[in-house]
């Protein structure tokens, strides 16, 4: 666990300080530990990938297990420790796990791994929540900072974060990240010097957010990925219907050595919810710098955006335009979601324009308080100009439990 720097050091320092106090404090620590709460979260999932290329079709059956323990509080302080394990079940491991196994197969990014998922010291009081250690960090809709919880080894960060809510309508957040614990097991984690800033204000018709994500990988080459933006999202009643709307704009600069690029991001989404049915239409643009660089969101929950088949986890250098539509409704005990995407280049040329289309479908249910299950399907059709892309079909079936 060589990268587990902030979390282990913070717990060790806290333990040393507390143990140095008198017996009353020691008794309080023991009581806090005894009065803590344990948690468990499990997901058994089958995933298959069929691509129109030379790779063999992939299939995987994996079980992700998380076991956590949160202490009671002492003057607003508490601690949390959680372990995560992902294992192949029944020998069903015909897939490229991104960790050196199965290169002849299509990718299913769920390597077998056991690690500390979270481990932090927390203070909570007077509108402030401060954490130091390994933790989940998300902002807004996960477009820029997310936990990638769809994968079995989710993304966490070794970080110090401060969330302050001076009023019910105002929220301020700052985080410093010195290690990105990515979804590919520890060997592909990234040491960093990231600054995360996010401020929001709730109005009667929606939430206004301003943010700055100043990212830097801790390498021998000077580099910076700076994104500054504004977002507004909300809803308004219109008779028996609810009108939904989101608008977002961001600018980005990327520097690495002598390389320097700039790009912009734009999102406009509108929809309505009536009689239990929700429909949305969206237009998302990840811009390009003259066809040489595409707008990047390396800390995002990328699977949530631009199609579930994961064709655009990295933005093409020509940029990406995603025109999409979504319909969702509760049917029976669960929720049905249908999505359609039409992809094209933002900086189109005579040979690069059409990136293809995708249909996504899911049905998910929760039952008996602690359990959930679902089925999900994604079908991507290559566009005429989608260099490096191929027709792809993916299927997931899962069963989960949380206690």
C-alpha positions, -999 to +999 in steps of 0.1 A: +000+000+000+028+024-008+004+051-022-018+051+009-001+082+022-026+107+035-050+081+050-025+060+070-005+089+082-036+108+094-050+078+113-015+072+129-012+108+139-047+109+153-041+077+172-009+090+187-025+122+198-054+105+214-034+079+232-012+106+247-042+120+266-055+110+300-075+078+308-108+096+303-099+103+267-087+067+263-121+055+276-138+078+252-118+064+223-127+028+234-163+038+237-163+054+202-149+022+187-173+000+206-203+021+195-193+021+159-213+006+130-203-020+105-214-021+069-213-045+040-219-041+003-218-069-023-224-071-060-223-103-081-222-094-118-220-111-152-206-090-181-201-099-217-186-080-246-189-088-283-169-066-307-166-067-345-128-071-345-101-097-341-104-099-303-122-129-288-156-122-272-152-116-234-172-127-205-167-123-167-185-133-135-171-113-106-180-106-070-172-073-055-173-072-017-169-042+006-167-043+044-165-011+064-165+001+100-173+036+112-165+046+148-187+067+170-179+104+175-157+121+200-163+159+199-172+157+163-143+134+153-148+099+139-129+074+117-139+051+089-121+021+074-133+000+045-118-029+026-127-039-010-122-071-028-130-082-064-129-119-074-137-140-103-164-165-096-167-200-110-137-196-132-156-173-156-126-151-165-124-150-203-116-113-205-089-087-207-088-075-171-065-045-179-039-059-154-020-082-177-044-111-181-064-120-212-050-098-239-067-119-266-101-109-253-121-077-253-117-055-222-138-058-191-121-035-166-125-055-134-092-069-123-090-091-092-078-070-063-080-066-026-072-032-012-082-005+013-110+013-004-115+040+022-097+050+054-101+085+068-104+106+099-134+130+098-145+160+117-181+172+115-195+203+132-208+238+128-215+233+091-180+219+083-172+184+073-134+178+070-118+145+059-082+134+056-073+101+042-085+077+014-120+087+005-147+089-022-150+123-038-178+134-061-189+167-075-223+176-091-232+149-117-198+131-117-189+147-150-156+160-137-150+142-104-166+108-096-162+074-080-167+053-111-189+030-089-200+011-120-167-008-120-160-034-093-129-016-081-142+019-077-122+051-078-112+068-046-086+094-037-059+100-010-069+135-001-078+162+023-113+176+017-133+204+034-170+209+028-186+240+044-223+249+044-227+283+061-264+283+052-289+258+039-285+273+004-247+277+001-221+250-001-183+254-005-159+226-012-121+224-014-100+192-018-063+185-023-056+151-039-021+135-038-031+101-052-058+089-076-067+053-068-081+043-102-103+014-112-074-008-125-059-019-092-030-003-074-003-006-101-021+020-123-028+045-096-016+081-103+003+103-079-009+139-082-011+174-069-048+182-077-068+210-063-106+207-064-129+237-058-167+237-061-192+263-048-229+261-051-260+282-044-295+269-043-322+291-058-360+285-059-356+272-095-323+253-094-287+251-083-260+274-096-225+259-094-191+274-101-160+252-101-123+250-108-105+217-111-067+222-112-051+189-119-014+179-121+002+145-123+032+142-100+058+134-127+092+147-138+075+166-166+058+199-158+021+195-166-013+211-158-049+204-167-070+233-155-108+234-160-130+263-149-167+263-154-203+271-144-234+249-142-271+255-136-295+226-131-331+225-118-368+220-123-400+240-122-436+229-119-459+233-148-494+221-139-491+183-133-457+182-150-422+191-139-399+209-164-363+199-162-333+219-174-295+220-172-269+243-188-231+241-183-201+257-198-164+252-190-130+262-204-099+240-202-062+245-207-037+216-209+001+220-206+028+193-207+063+204-213+063+226-244+028+214-254-002+238-248-038+233-258-072+249-250-107+235-254-142+242-242-171+222-228-208+228-234-240+211-222-276+219-228-303+195-215-341+199-213-369+176-204-401+169-185-415+145-159-452+137-159-473+108-147-442+088-137-425+092-171-393+113-175-380+123-209-349+144-217-330+156-248-294+167-244-266+182-265-231+178-250-199+191-267-164+182-256-145+206-277-113+204-297-082+226-302-080+226-340-082+188-342-051+183-321-066+179-286-100+169-271-115+182-239-105+158-210-122+147-178-098+122-162-114+121-128-150+116-140-173+086-138-169+083-175-192+053-180-222+075-171-216+097-201-214+093-239-229+058-240-226+027-218-205+008-243-176+030-232-164+040-267-155+075-257-137+071-223-111+094-239-122+123-261-110+121-297-086+149-307-113+162-330-136+166-300-170+149-295-206+160-300-232+138-283-268+144-292-289+122-270-324+114-258-336+095-227-369+081-215-373+065-181-403+052-162-412+029-133-425-003-146-436-030-122-411-031-092-383-015-111-372+014-133-368+011-171-344+034-189-339+038-226-312+061-242-302+069-277-269+087-287-258+102-320-220+109-320-200+132-343-168+152-343-167+187-329-139+197-353-150+178-384-129+174-415-134+158-449-126+124-435-137+127-398-173+136-389-197+107-381-187+088-350-217+065-349-248+058-328-257+038-297-288+024-280-287+018-242-313-001-222-316-010-185-340-023-160-331-021-123-351-031-091-347-028-054-364-053-031-366-065+005-348-032+017-313-046+013-312-061-022-311-049-058-308-065-092-308-054-128-300-061-164-284-036-188-275-036-225-255-013-248-252-016-286-228+008-305-228+010-343-196+024-358-199+056-378-185+061-413-156+081-399-151+065-365-115+056-368-105+030-343-141+022-333-160-010-340-195-023-336-199-033-300-225-051-279-223-053-241-246-071-216-246-069-178-267-089-152-262-083-115-275-090-080-265-068-051-269-065-013-261-038+012-263-039+049 
